[in-house]
Amino acid sequence: MMSHPSPAAFLDQAAALLGPRGLTTDPERMAAWLTDWRGRYTGRALALASPASTDEVAALVKLCAAHRVPIVPQGGNSGMAGGATPDDTGTAIILSLRRMDAIRSLDATAGMAVCEAGVILQTLHEAAEAAGTRFPLTLGGKGSATIGGLVSTNAGGTQVLRHGTMRAQVLGLEAVLADGSVFDALTPLKKDNRGFDLKQLLIGSEGTLGIVTAATLRLLPAPVGRVTAWVGLGGIVDARSLLRRVERDMGEALEGFEVVPAHCLDAVLAHLPAARAPLQAAHAWNALIECVSASADSAALRDRLETSLAAALAEGLIEDAVIAANDRQAEAFWTLRDSISAAERAIGPAMQHDISVPVEKMPEFILAASPAIESAFPGTQAVAFGHLGDGNVHFHVLAPPGAVRGEWEESHGKAISAQVHDLVTQWGGSISAEHGIGQMKVAELARLHDPVALGLMHAVKRALDPLGLLNPGKLVTVPPAACT
Amino acid sequence: MMSHPSPAAFLDQAAALLGPRGLTTDPERMAAWLTDWRGRYTGRALALASPASTDEVAALVKLCAAHRVPIVPQGGNSGMAGGATPDDTGTAIILSLRRMDAIRSLDATAGMAVCEAGVILQTLHEAAEAAGTRFPLTLGGKGSATIGGLVSTNAGGTQVLRHGTMRAQVLGLEAVLADGSVFDALTPLKKDNRGFDLKQLLIGSEGTLGIVTAATLRLLPAPVGRVTAWVGLGGIVDARSLLRRVERDMGEALEGFEVVPAHCLDAVLAHLPAARAPLQAAHAWNALIECVSASADSAALRDRLETSLAAALAEGLIEDAVIAANDRQAEAFWTLRDSISAAERAIGPAMQHDISVPVEKMPEFILAASPAIESAFPGTQAVAFGHLGDGNVHFHVLAPPGAVRGEWEESHGKAISAQVHDLVTQWGGSISAEHGIGQMKVAELARLHDPVALGLMHAVKRALDPLGLLNPGKLVTVPPAACT
């Protein structure tokens, strides 16, 4: 091992490399980026670096390697697992990609756009729409989430059922590796069998194997028709049967299938005075269904979905259903769905879990896990809602009435999450369906993940980041390899 | 390094482990598996091992690691690049997966099947069809190609345009790693962000990182309608314009878009006395278009395609077109397409190249590369045909009239292929679109591939196979790591 020069020498060379806009150690300018947006994690940093180009990122990473300075890559700082927040040693730099925000190219005919890591999702949506096309991934944080962060965390969202996660949108990738070399696989080839698909390794690796600087993303034809429905059901098993029926009847037009239990709908209606229940009566479960087509128009989609739901009603599979009369009403349905977390926070403390199991097992999982948790932690209530079509629900455990915010999470949170994660693992599921591991779940991953898979991850991490400088303490924590 | 025990000791323990059906050293029983099906490569082997279960594979690999015996995994032995043929040292064993041919489960409702590595593609097609569903990947070798081989080579075929390569069909994977541990990621989760997607590393790695023992594959709804058309065009640029138009008009129903130049059609018609040209006049280029739908019936598809082609004809984009009147005629169209290679072999020697470039660049590539090759090698003729929709054509260079088979390939083949590969690389393409690297292209990959990508592949190979025992000499050749 070489000796570690002083931070001052590193900072001088970094400043010379990046210029005044590219580097700051000013506590006030750094403050906003040292805490994650949910305020759960706060760290310290040697500096905030904001390179303006891939070459600057590469030169900076080389400099960090020479000085053994850890790097915490950061996009919009809107992650859910603390993956972009440094630890409290103050030895690492934050490498912000936000200045690299160019859409290098957008070709509607070929159906692809080359975006730098700092491009904000909302910006890409607007650019695609202006070109008469569509980028088929969206999520709540679209106003701040960046392409680099979305790729590095393999983000999901509400259109995964049909279009897949970020992994399915990435046609090509550019990244800076731990030694400062540039991996350029931006050119999209529909067929390429020249060995390992290395970009797949970088997607979802949370900046621990390399720093994504740009991506070639697929664009789809703009939607022609859209139809949204709210359905009342007697049970979650019926919801799965309805999912299969609508999949069969609507084919590739089915884009979203979300489930909402009565408790969540009630909480939202209490939380939003202006909101109204879509259906007359209350139902144990609700399903929010959205179908989109680039060929069929809204009237045609509406006819097909009406026929499908009418048959389901006649069979007694569903209790009631309403199809949104217009975009405003469809919007209102989605507002109900998107307000669940906020509505529950208003009621009291809760432990939230982003978990998945095989799609066909999800109803049985919910029916088994909820009472198990509620009996293990008397007074709690377990509620599951979200992306049934993806086998991914947000499993929230609500505190007993009167529990004190902060205290309750502190005293019960860890035990509750551990048991939820144990159950998910027993059911062959994932303790992180879409939010990633970051620093929040790194210990739980080490505790519960398949040792063979963990061993593979360690081997790959050591091979690609032998000095352990890329986002240390996140996702996979291994000592540097013996031989470097 | 430990000392290497004698082969005899290894063979005794392997025989005890696998039993008489599981191991043979009989030259006659091994002979068929020591040469690839095209007869280009022949090797020698210490033994042919045919384990019956994942546990037997794991135990055998542990034994090989202890005795430092190289392993050449083999499925149907129908690869195109010699990837399943051992070298001539006779130190390696062939590990055949053919005895592991169980379809462990098939769930038409959930749309997935768990197949062991030795399941033959045709067998899976029939099982899926019997269950009222469909496995959406097919290719010429379906009668012998196994699931393990198809996964390990990320196989393509004629439906990639819509359904993607094998990578897109793999929902879960089971593999035995270099140390004999079993990586079990068979349970399919639509969303799982627990770090690196390790199964992606094994897909397409040609047995150099692990041995695929089983895979969970996606099944799609059975087709309801199908329509096939043969189109005459004046040029290859028009073919791309037609592709874009049909993509727009047929949407996700477009499943195949193949191009055939006049020379190839003439060769096939001369080669197959019974074959007839689909169109009255000759055209510089022909396109074979197939659309399939699980919802629209054949009549509806036919109407839509007719409207699309009529508009293209009115615009002068195409010269003529015919839609197959029935399955028999559609079959006849495909026979013309599938007989090109055989027809050209009958004419004389040729150098064949399986290459890809970005879809939107393929016409310009063909127009630039063909004359470049023909002028560099006087008397040759360059013909390109195949999957225009995937940016993947088979680029064949035909020998001058009178060239002697064998001699000509020997004297000119290497120089011709090198120049074709140089051109493809200059155009940002791949020297192996779907056939893989195997031993055939390993030197060309080392010569032409991005050094950064090669370095990553070497690092990953060293990390996952430190002893270098998994399919040595194939795809990526690196010395064992310094520290193991």
Chai-1 contact restraints between the chains, C-beta under 6 A:
chainA,res_idxA,chainB,res_idxB,connection_type,confidence,min_distance_angstrom,max_distance_angstrom,comment,restraint_id
A,A110,B,E360,contact,1.0,0.0,6.0,A-B,restraint_1
A,N154,B,N193,contact,1.0,0.0,6.0,A-B,restraint_2
A,G156,B,K191,contact,1.0,0.0,6.0,A-B,restraint_3
A,S181,B,V452,contact,1.0,0.0,6.0,A-B,restraint_4
A,F183,B,V452,contact,1.0,0.0,6.0,A-B,restraint_5
A,T187,B,G428,contact,1.0,0.0,6.0,A-B,restraint_6
A,L189,B,S356,contact,1.0,0.0,6.0,A-B,restraint_7
A,L189,B,S430,contact,1.0,0.0,6.0,A-B,restraint_8
A,K190,B,D390,contact,1.0,0.0,6.0,A-B,restraint_9
A,K190,B,G391,contact,1.0,0.0,6.0,A-B,restraint_10
A,K191,B,G156,contact,1.0,0.0,6.0,A-B,restraint_11
A,K191,B,S356,contact,1.0,0.0,6.0,A-B,restraint_12
A,K191,B,D390,contact,1.0,0.0,6.0,A-B,restraint_13
A,K191,B,N392,contact,1.0,0.0,6.0,A-B,restraint_14
A,K191,B,A433,contact,1.0,0.0,6.0,A-B,restraint_15
A,K191,B,E434,contact,1.0,0.0,6.0,A-B,restraint_16
A,D192,B,S430,contact,1.0,0.0,6.0,A-B,restraint_17
A,N193,B,N154,contact,1.0,0.0,6.0,A-B,restraint_18
A,N193,B,G204,contact,1.0,0.0,6.0,A-B,restraint_19
A,N193,B,S432,contact,1.0,0.0,6.0,A-B,restraint_20
A,N193,B,E434,contact,1.0,0.0,6.0,A-B,restraint_21
A,N193,B,G436,contact,1.0,0.0,6.0,A-B,restraint_22
A,R194,B,S430,contact,1.0,0.0,6.0,A-B,restraint_23
A,R194,B,S432,contact,1.0,0.0,6.0,A-B,restraint_24
A,G195,B,M457,contact,1.0,0.0,6.0,A-B,restraint_25
A,G195,B,L475,contact,1.0,0.0,6.0,A-B,restraint_26
A,F196,B,L201,contact,1.0,0.0,6.0,A-B,restraint_27
A,F196,B,S205,contact,1.0,0.0,6.0,A-B,restraint_28
A,F196,B,M457,contact,1.0,0.0,6.0,A-B,restraint_29
A,D197,B,Q200,contact,1.0,0.0,6.0,A-B,restraint_30
A,L198,B,L456,contact,1.0,0.0,6.0,A-B,restraint_31
A,Q200,B,D197,contact,1.0,0.0,6.0,A-B,restraint_32
A,Q200,B,Q200,contact,1.0,0.0,6.0,A-B,restraint_33
A,L201,B,F196,contact,1.0,0.0,6.0,A-B,restraint_34
A,G204,B,N193,contact,1.0,0.0,6.0,A-B,restraint_35
A,S205,B,F196,contact,1.0,0.0,6.0,A-B,restraint_36
A,G251,B,S295,contact,1.0,0.0,6.0,A-B,restraint_37
A,E252,B,E252,contact,1.0,0.0,6.0,A-B,restraint_38
A,S295,B,G251,contact,1.0,0.0,6.0,A-B,restraint_39
A,S356,B,L189,contact,1.0,0.0,6.0,A-B,restraint_40
A,S356,B,K191,contact,1.0,0.0,6.0,A-B,restraint_41
A,E360,B,A110,contact,1.0,0.0,6.0,A-B,restraint_42
A,D390,B,K190,contact,1.0,0.0,6.0,A-B,restraint_43
A,D390,B,K191,contact,1.0,0.0,6.0,A-B,restraint_44
A,G391,B,K190,contact,1.0,0.0,6.0,A-B,restraint_45
A,N392,B,K191,contact,1.0,0.0,6.0,A-B,restraint_46
A,G428,B,T187,contact,1.0,0.0,6.0,A-B,restraint_47
A,S430,B,L189,contact,1.0,0.0,6.0,A-B,restraint_48
A,S430,B,D192,contact,1.0,0.0,6.0,A-B,restraint_49
A,S430,B,R194,contact,1.0,0.0,6.0,A-B,restraint_50
A,S432,B,N193,contact,1.0,0.0,6.0,A-B,restraint_51
A,S432,B,R194,contact,1.0,0.0,6.0,A-B,restraint_52
A,A433,B,K191,contact,1.0,0.0,6.0,A-B,restraint_53
A,E434,B,K191,contact,1.0,0.0,6.0,A-B,restraint_54
A,E434,B,N193,contact,1.0,0.0,6.0,A-B,restraint_55
A,G436,B,N193,contact,1.0,0.0,6.0,A-B,restraint_56
A,V452,B,S181,contact,1.0,0.0,6.0,A-B,restraint_57
A,V452,B,F183,contact,1.0,0.0,6.0,A-B,restraint_58
A,L456,B,L198,contact,1.0,0.0,6.0,A-B,restraint_59
A,M457,B,G195,contact,1.0,0.0,6.0,A-B,restraint_60
A,M457,B,F196,contact,1.0,0.0,6.0,A-B,restraint_61
A,A459,B,A463,contact,1.0,0.0,6.0,A-B,restraint_62
A,V460,B,A463,contact,1.0,0.0,6.0,A-B,restraint_63
A,A463,B,A459,contact,1.0,0.0,6.0,A-B,restraint_64
A,A463,B,V460,contact,1.0,0.0,6.0,A-B,restraint_65
A,A463,B,A463,contact,1.0,0.0,6.0,A-B,restraint_66
A,L475,B,G195,contact,1.0,0.0,6.0,A-B,restraint_67
A,A482,B,C483,contact,1.0,0.0,6.0,A-B,restraint_68
A,C483,B,A482,contact,1.0,0.0,6.0,A-B,restraint_69
A,C483,B,C483,contact,1.0,0.0,6.0,A-B,restraint_70
